[in-house]
Amino acid sequence: MASPTVAADVVEDALAAVWTEVHREFGPDESVWTPGQHREYLLRLDAARLDPGWVVTS
């Protein structure tokens, strides 16, 4: 029997997907990101938290 989908699991998966995509796009070392890249990362995380089915991508 399949386990039910929990909302927290969906959000966690969305956040992990954002983290992976952004680190692939901007590079693995966050200390060299520009302020705009940090802001974009935070905005994408917020979007994933609000609606895990929709994540802003550029």
Residue pairs with C-beta under 8 A, 6 or more apart in sequence:
10 52
11 48
11 49
11 52
13 52
14 48
14 49
14 52
14 53
14 55
15 45
15 48
15 49
17 48
17 55
18 41
18 44
18 45
18 47
18 48
18 55
19 45
21 44
21 55
21 57
22 37
22 40
22 41
22 44
23 30
26 33
26 37
26 41
27 33
30 38
33 41
40 58
43 56
44 55
44 56
44 57
47 54
47 55
47 56
48 55
